[in-house]
Amino acid sequence: MNSDNPTKQISFNLIAICVFAMTISSLVTPLLNISPTVPILTIFAIVVGTTIDGFFLQSTAATLILAAIAGTNPAYRQRIVEHEAGHFLVAHLLEIPITGYTLSAWESFRQGQSAQGGVLFAPPPSDISSQLLHKYCTVWMAGIAAEKSIYDRSEGGSEDRQKLRGVLFRVGKQQQEIVQQENLAALHARTIIQTHQAAYQALVIAMNNRTAVADCCDEIDRLKIS
């Protein structure tokens, strides 16, 4: 994988911070009468651990640490729920089977998944039709669409875009076609969320309460517009 992968980027950022910290420590430790060996060895251990985590563990440890820090912010946690509710609502309404959901890296890790979190649904088949492909693209863009409908911009969704672009590339789409399909899917997702706003708001509350998947689906069906 290249450095455009968000999990790898986390590790690169942490390494850059450690290098900066090492530079600062070389200037500060003499003033505090601390052996320069102590901060150097500490930072070296962090760099080595971060590198191993990034290249062999898909930045699982770094993701868990940063997510735990960010998760102390209620606004951040709420934004995650609103993003994932977009995926959930659109997937259910487009009849893509949902198998589960997590709302934090730690929840995902405890369930044996990658430390990313999110809505889990059936993967697209290898011989996917163009109609089903559009449904999946719409589901992948639904988290971004949900955020934009509330905040006018999205802070998450890079992994969703990568999934969409990867599948479209594998089925032979050219770059211009991929961009068009992505924009069309985002528009479709936003329309669905706006049309079923009552169901979406109820789903956000249900997911905040960690309601079971089947009960979330029932709530959508109860409030959706026919």
C-alpha positions in Angstrom: 0.0 0.0 0.0 1.1 3.6 -0.5 1.1 6.5 1.9 -2.3 7.6 0.6 -3.7 4.9 2.8 -5.2 6.7 5.9 -3.9 4.1 8.4 -0.4 4.4 7.0 -0.6 8.2 7.0 -1.3 8.1 10.8 2.0 6.3 11.3 3.9 8.7 9.1 2.5 11.6 11.0 3.5 10.1 14.3 7.0 9.4 13.1 7.3 13.1 11.9 6.1 14.2 15.4 8.7 12.0 17.1 11.5 13.3 14.9 10.5 16.9 15.8 10.4 15.9 19.5 13.8 14.4 19.2 15.2 17.7 17.8 13.5 19.7 20.6 14.8 17.3 23.3 18.3 17.7 22.2 18.0 21.4 22.9 16.0 21.1 26.2 17.6 18.2 28.1 20.9 20.0 28.8 19.0 22.8 30.4 17.2 20.3 32.7 20.2 18.3 33.6 18.7 15.2 32.0 20.8 12.7 30.2 20.1 13.0 26.5 20.1 9.3 26.2 16.8 8.9 28.0 14.6 11.0 25.6 16.5 9.6 22.6 15.9 6.0 23.6 12.3 6.7 24.4 11.6 8.4 21.0 13.6 5.7 19.2 11.4 3.1 20.7 8.2 5.0 19.7 9.5 5.4 16.2 10.3 1.7 15.9 7.0 0.7 17.4 5.1 3.1 15.1 6.9 1.8 12.0 6.1 -1.8 12.9 2.5 -0.9 13.6 2.1 1.0 10.4 3.7 -1.5 8.0 2.8 -4.8 9.6 -0.3 -4.1 11.7 -2.1 -1.7 9.5 -1.6 1.1 12.1 -4.0 -0.7 14.5 -2.3 0.6 17.7 -1.9 4.1 16.3 -5.6 4.2 15.2 -6.8 2.9 18.6 -4.7 5.5 20.5 -5.8 8.4 18.3 -9.4 7.3 18.2 -9.4 7.0 22.0 -8.1 10.6 22.3 -10.6 11.9 19.7 -13.4 9.9 21.3 -13.3 12.0 24.4 -14.9 14.8 22.3 -18.7 14.4 22.3 -19.1 16.3 19.0 -16.6 13.9 17.4 -18.5 10.9 18.6 -21.8 12.3 17.4 -20.4 13.0 14.0 -19.3 9.4 13.7 -22.8 8.2 14.5 -24.3 10.5 11.9 -21.8 9.4 9.3 -22.5 5.7 10.0 -26.2 6.2 10.2 -26.0 7.5 6.6 -24.4 4.2 5.5 -26.9 2.2 7.5 -30.0 3.9 6.2 -29.1 3.9 2.6 -27.9 0.3 2.7 -31.1 -0.9 4.2 -33.3 1.1 1.8 -31.3 -0.2 -1.2 -31.7 -3.8 0.2 -28.0 -4.3 0.9 -27.9 -6.8 3.9 -26.4 -5.3 7.0 -24.6 -7.7 9.3 -23.5 -5.3 12.1 -22.0 -1.9 13.0 -19.4 -0.4 15.3 -19.0 3.2 16.3 -15.4 3.3 17.4 -12.0 1.8 16.6 -12.1 0.0 20.0 -15.5 -1.6 19.4 -14.3 -2.8 16.0 -11.1 -4.2 17.4 -12.9 -6.1 20.1 -15.0 -7.7 17.5 -12.0 -8.9 15.6 -12.2 -6.4 12.7 -9.8 -3.7 11.5 -9.6 -0.8 14.0 -11.7 1.5 11.8 -15.3 1.0 12.9 -18.4 1.4 10.6 -21.4 -0.4 9.2 -20.8 -3.9 8.0 -22.7 -5.2 5.0 -22.5 -8.0 2.5 -19.5 -7.5 0.1 -20.3 -7.0 -3.6 -20.2 -10.1 -5.7 -17.4 -10.5 -8.3 -19.9 -10.6 -11.2 -21.7 -7.5 -10.0 -24.3 -5.9 -12.3 -24.2 -2.2 -13.2 -27.4 -1.7 -11.2 -26.1 -3.4 -8.0 -22.8 -1.6 -8.5 -24.5 1.8 -8.4 -26.3 0.7 -5.2 -23.0 -0.2 -3.5 -21.4 3.1 -4.7 -24.4 5.0 -3.2 -24.0 3.2 0.1 -20.2 3.9 0.2 -20.9 7.6 -0.4 -23.8 7.8 2.1 -21.6 8.6 5.1 -20.1 11.6 3.4 -23.5 12.6 2.1 -24.9 12.5 5.7 -22.1 14.6 7.1 -22.5 17.2 4.3 -26.2 17.4 4.8 -25.6 18.4 8.4 -22.3 20.2 8.5 -21.9 21.2 4.8 -18.6 19.3 4.7 -17.3 15.9 5.5 -14.4 15.1 7.8 -14.5 11.3 7.2 -15.0 9.1 4.2 -11.5 8.6 2.7 -11.7 4.9 3.2 -15.2 4.8 1.7 -13.9 6.7 -1.4 -11.0 4.2 -1.7 -13.4 1.2 -1.6 -15.6 2.8 -4.3 -12.7 3.8 -6.6 -11.1 0.4 -6.1 -14.2 -1.6 -7.2 -14.9 0.7 -10.1 -11.3 0.4 -11.3 -11.4 -3.4 -11.1 -14.5 -3.5 -13.3 -12.7 -1.5 -15.9 -13.9 2.1 -15.3 -11.7 4.9 -16.5 -10.8 7.9 -14.2 -13.5 10.2 -15.7 -16.1 7.5 -15.3 -15.1 6.9 -11.7 -15.4 10.6 -10.9 -18.9 10.7 -12.5 -20.0 7.6 -10.8 -18.8 8.9 -7.4 -20.6 12.2 -7.9 -23.8 10.5 -9.0 -23.7 8.1 -6.0 -23.1 11.0 -3.6 -26.1 12.8 -5.0 -28.3 9.7 -4.9 -27.3 9.1 -1.3 -28.0 12.6 -0.2 -31.4 12.5 -1.9 -32.3 9.3 0.0 -31.2 10.7 3.3 -33.2 14.0 2.8 -36.3 12.1 1.7 -36.2 9.8 4.7 -35.1 12.4 7.2 -37.4 11.1 10.0 -36.1 7.6 9.6 -32.5 8.9 9.6 -32.9 11.0 12.8 -34.5 8.0 14.5 -31.7 5.8 13.4 -29.1 8.2 14.8 -30.7 7.9 18.2 -31.0 4.1 17.9 -27.4 3.7 16.9 -26.3 6.0 19.8 -28.1 3.5 22.1 -26.4 0.6 20.3 -29.7 -0.8 19.2 -29.5 -4.2 17.5 -29.3 -4.2 13.7 -32.8 -5.9 13.3 -34.4 -3.3 15.5 -32.7 -0.4 13.6 -34.1 -1.9 10.4 -37.5 -2.1 11.9 -37.3 1.6 12.9 -36.4 2.6 9.4 -39.2 0.6 7.9 -41.7 2.2 10.3 -40.7 5.7 9.4 -39.6 5.5 5.8 -41.6 7.2 3.1 -43.1 4.7 0.6 
